[in-house]
Amino acid sequence: MGFAASGGSDRMGMKVYLLWFIPQEHRENDDGLLIGVYESEGAAKAAIERLCARPGFVDYPEGFEIHSRELNLDSWTEGFIRE
């Protein structure tokens, strides 16, 4: 299995914003929902506003997290060990 490289060098330095929802009791398990990927922090915050009153989300208003990532940059470079 391979991945095709897209010549995205012009996107170096460009950030995207990942919106996660992780209820408090799930934080230790790294168990969360990736809600979406947005082009700005403002757009991610707008998504929180749209979702925060919906069933489930309304019970955990502190469960939303926004994480920024730079495109075309490895975020995890250490490898991993299976246990």
N, C-alpha and C positions, 0 to 999 in steps of 0.2 A: 504494500500500500504506500503510495506517495502523495505528495501534495504539490500542486502546480504553483510555481512562483509567479506572482503578478508583479510586473515591474513598477511597484509602488514607491520608488525612491523619492518621488516628489511629495510624498505624504510623510516623510520623516519629520518628527517634531510635532505632528498633528495629534491632538488628544481626543479621546472619546471618554464618555462617562457611563459607567456601568451602574445600574440601579439594582441593588440586592434587597431582598426582604428576608430577614433572619430573626424569627421570634426568640426571645430571651432563653427559653428552655432548650433551644436547638443550637445555641452558639458553641457549646463544647463539642458537638458532633460535626461541625462544619456543614451543617445541613440547612441550606437556604434556597430561595427561589431567585433566579436571575429574571428580573422583571423586564429589563430592556437595556439597550445600548443607545446612548444619545450623543449628539454632536456638541452639546454644551451642558454645563452644570445647571443652567437655568431651565433647560428642557427636562432634565432629570428631576429637578425640584417641581416642575409643573406636573410631571407624572405622579409624584407623591401626592400632590394636591388632588389630582383626579381619583386616586385610589384610596386615600386614607379613610374615607367614610364607608368603604365597601366591606361586606361581610368578611370576617377574619382579620383583615388589616386594621379595622377600627379597634379591635381588642389589643393590638400591639403597636401603638403609634411610634414607639421607639425602635421598631424593628427595621426601619428603612435605613439603608446605607448607600452612599454614593462613593464610588472608587474611580479615580481617573487612571487611564492607561495611555501610554504613548504608542501610536501605531508603528509597526515594523521594528519593535524593540522587544527583545525577550524579557519577560517578567520573572521567569523561573529558570535559573541557570545552574542550580546545584545538583541536579539529578534527584533520585529518590530511592528509598529502600522499601521493599514490600515486607510487611510483618504478618 
